[in-house]
């Protein structure tokens, strides 16, 4: 287990991943129907989450931020595909769960929750914007996950509230009461039906604002 995990992590970081996390499939016991790893891969035991930074510092316009995010999707998918091949070579099954598809983008819900996998594996917290917020890059990351029946071990859940007293995402949101600091099960929530996907909570977060770009 440890050797396989170490090889995967070393390979991914060498090939361009900025963050790599591991969590147990059992950590998704409270996932929404159809959103648990075992709903997609029988005998799922682990979820591997890969993050790459997105160059969208404060002041970046929506169109540019979207383009920067999309520009990371292909290399991110390639990284995940290569990692899945490494697992296949060791006789494990692996299923790549892509970054947000169009349907997931519209519904604000994916096949599994990349951000919750990232929290469980210690990569960051769910911020007041309901986005994953990492200490290194804030919310400016693109995420992809791999479900596998390999036992890769878990991570230490990220429990620090990086937002603290900051409410910039609340203030810049153009639709009142979308970002309202409500919590559920210990995580910040937003009112999805009000979200117009303006990207301001993504770009204007001050956390990690100086660490974007390569």
C-alpha positions as CSV (number, residue, x, y, z in Angstrom):
1,X,0.0,0.0,0.0
2,X,2.6,2.5,1.1
3,X,4.9,1.8,-1.8
4,X,2.1,2.2,-4.4
5,X,0.9,5.4,-2.7
6,X,4.4,6.8,-2.6
7,X,5.1,6.0,-6.3
8,X,1.8,7.6,-7.3
9,X,2.4,10.8,-5.3
10,X,6.0,11.1,-6.5
11,X,5.1,10.6,-10.1
12,X,2.2,13.0,-10.1
13,X,4.1,15.8,-8.3
14,X,7.0,15.3,-10.8
15,X,4.7,15.4,-13.8
16,X,2.9,18.7,-12.9
17,X,0.4,18.1,-10.0
18,X,0.6,20.8,-7.4
19,X,-1.3,18.9,-4.7
20,X,-2.1,15.2,-4.2
21,X,-4.3,13.7,-1.6
22,X,-5.6,10.3,-0.6
23,X,-8.8,9.4,1.3
24,X,-10.7,6.2,2.1
25,X,-13.9,5.4,0.1
26,X,-15.5,4.8,3.5
27,X,-15.2,8.5,4.2
28,X,-18.1,9.1,1.7
29,X,-20.6,7.2,3.8
30,X,-22.8,10.3,4.1
31,X,-22.6,11.2,0.4
32,X,-25.7,12.0,-1.6
33,X,-27.3,9.1,-3.4
34,X,-25.3,8.2,-6.5
35,X,-22.3,10.2,-5.3
36,X,-20.3,7.7,-3.3
37,X,-17.2,6.0,-4.8
38,X,-18.9,2.6,-4.6
39,X,-21.7,3.9,-6.7
40,X,-19.3,4.1,-9.6
41,X,-16.7,1.4,-8.9
42,X,-17.5,-1.9,-7.1
43,X,-15.2,-2.6,-4.2
44,X,-13.9,1.0,-4.2
45,X,-11.4,1.4,-1.4
46,X,-9.7,4.7,-2.0
47,X,-10.0,8.0,-3.7
48,X,-7.0,9.9,-5.1
49,X,-7.5,13.6,-5.6
50,X,-5.2,15.7,-7.8
51,X,-5.1,19.5,-7.9
52,X,-3.3,22.0,-10.2
53,X,-3.2,25.7,-9.6
54,X,-5.2,28.1,-11.8
55,X,-3.7,31.6,-12.7
56,X,-6.7,33.7,-11.8
57,X,-5.6,36.3,-9.1
58,X,-7.9,39.0,-7.7
59,X,-9.1,41.3,-10.5
60,X,-9.2,38.5,-13.1
61,X,-12.4,38.8,-15.3
62,X,-14.8,35.9,-15.5
63,X,-14.0,35.0,-19.1
64,X,-10.2,34.9,-18.4
65,X,-10.8,32.9,-15.2
66,X,-12.9,30.4,-17.1
67,X,-10.3,30.1,-19.8
68,X,-7.5,29.6,-17.3
69,X,-9.5,26.9,-15.6
70,X,-10.3,25.1,-18.9
71,X,-6.7,25.3,-19.8
72,X,-5.8,23.1,-16.9
73,X,-8.5,20.5,-17.6
74,X,-6.6,18.6,-20.4
75,X,-3.3,18.3,-18.6
76,X,-5.2,17.4,-15.4
77,X,-7.1,14.6,-17.2
78,X,-3.8,13.4,-18.8
79,X,-2.2,13.2,-15.3
80,X,-5.1,11.2,-14.0
81,X,-5.1,8.9,-17.0
82,X,-1.4,8.1,-16.5
83,X,-1.9,7.6,-12.7
84,X,-4.8,5.2,-13.5
85,X,-2.4,3.3,-15.9
86,X,0.0,2.9,-13.0
87,X,-2.7,1.3,-10.9
88,X,-3.8,-0.9,-13.8
89,X,-0.2,-2.1,-14.2
90,X,-0.4,-3.3,-10.5
91,X,-3.6,-5.2,-11.2
92,X,-5.9,-2.7,-9.6
93,X,-9.1,-1.2,-11.1
94,X,-9.2,2.6,-11.4
95,X,-11.9,5.0,-12.6
96,X,-11.1,8.6,-13.4
97,X,-13.8,11.1,-12.3
98,X,-13.3,14.1,-14.6
99,X,-13.4,17.8,-13.5
100,X,-16.8,19.4,-13.6
101,X,-18.8,18.4,-16.7
102,X,-21.4,20.8,-18.2
103,X,-24.2,19.1,-16.3
104,X,-22.3,19.1,-13.1
105,X,-21.5,22.8,-13.6
106,X,-25.1,23.7,-14.1
107,X,-26.3,21.6,-11.1
108,X,-23.3,22.4,-8.9
109,X,-23.0,18.7,-8.1
110,X,-20.6,16.2,-9.7
111,X,-20.4,12.4,-9.9
112,X,-18.5,12.5,-6.6
113,X,-17.5,15.6,-4.7
114,X,-13.9,16.4,-5.5
115,X,-13.8,19.1,-2.9
116,X,-15.0,16.8,-0.1
117,X,-12.4,14.2,-1.2
118,X,-9.8,17.0,-1.0
119,X,-11.0,18.0,2.5
120,X,-10.9,14.4,3.7
121,X,-7.4,14.0,2.3
122,X,-6.1,17.2,4.0
123,X,-5.7,19.5,1.0
124,X,-8.0,22.3,2.2
125,X,-11.3,23.3,3.7
126,X,-14.7,24.2,2.4
127,X,-14.7,28.0,2.4
128,X,-17.6,30.4,2.9
129,X,-18.1,30.4,-0.8
130,X,-18.6,26.6,-0.6
131,X,-15.5,26.2,-2.8
132,X,-12.5,24.2,-1.8
133,X,-10.0,26.6,-0.3
134,X,-6.4,25.4,-0.1
135,X,-3.7,27.1,2.0
136,X,-1.4,27.4,-1.0
137,X,-3.7,28.6,-3.7
138,X,-7.0,29.5,-2.1
139,X,-9.9,28.3,-4.3
140,X,-7.9,28.8,-7.5
141,X,-7.4,25.1,-8.3
142,X,-8.7,22.6,-10.8
143,X,-9.5,19.2,-9.3
144,X,-9.8,15.6,-10.6
145,X,-10.3,12.3,-8.7
146,X,-9.5,8.7,-9.3
147,X,-11.6,6.0,-7.6
148,X,-9.7,2.7,-7.1
149,X,-10.0,-0.7,-5.4
150,X,-6.4,-0.3,-4.2
151,X,-6.0,0.4,-0.5
152,X,-3.9,3.6,-0.6
153,X,-4.6,4.7,2.9
154,X,-6.4,7.8,4.0
155,X,-5.3,11.3,4.9
156,X,-5.8,13.6,7.9
157,X,-9.0,15.6,7.4
158,X,-8.4,19.3,7.0
159,X,-10.1,20.9,10.0
160,X,-8.8,24.5,10.0
161,X,-11.2,27.2,9.0
162,X,-9.0,29.2,6.6
163,X,-11.7,31.9,6.1
164,X,-11.8,33.0,9.7
165,X,-13.4,36.5,9.9
166,X,-12.8,37.2,6.2
167,X,-16.1,37.7,4.3
168,X,-14.7,39.1,1.0
169,X,-16.6,36.4,-1.0
170,X,-19.8,37.4,0.8
171,X,-19.3,41.1,0.0
172,X,-18.3,40.7,-3.7
173,X,-21.2,38.3,-4.6
174,X,-23.6,40.3,-6.8
175,X,-26.7,38.3,-5.7
176,X,-27.7,39.1,-2.1
177,X,-27.8,36.2,0.3
178,X,-26.2,33.6,-2.0
179,X,-23.1,33.4,0.1
180,X,-24.5,33.7,3.6
181,X,-22.1,31.8,5.9
182,X,-24.7,29.1,6.6
183,X,-23.3,25.7,7.7
184,X,-24.4,22.1,7.3
185,X,-22.5,19.1,8.8
186,X,-19.6,21.4,9.7
187,X,-19.2,22.8,6.1
188,X,-20.1,26.2,4.7
189,X,-23.0,26.1,2.2
190,X,-24.3,28.5,-0.4
191,X,-27.8,28.9,-1.9
192,X,-27.2,27.1,-5.2
193,X,-30.4,28.3,-6.8
194,X,-29.2,31.9,-6.4
195,X,-25.6,31.4,-7.8
196,X,-25.1,33.0,-11.2
197,X,-21.5,31.5,-11.5
198,X,-19.9,34.9,-11.7
199,X,-16.5,33.5,-10.5
200,X,-15.9,36.5,-8.1
201,X,-15.7,34.2,-5.1
202,X,-13.1,32.2,-7.0
203,X,-10.9,35.1,-8.1
204,X,-11.3,37.5,-5.3
205,X,-10.4,35.3,-2.3
206,X,-7.2,36.7,-0.8
207,X,-5.9,33.2,0.4
208,X,-3.0,32.1,-1.8
209,X,-3.5,35.0,-4.2
210,X,0.2,35.4,-4.7
211,X,0.8,31.8,-5.6
212,X,-1.0,31.5,-8.9
213,X,0.7,30.8,-12.2
214,X,3.8,28.7,-13.0
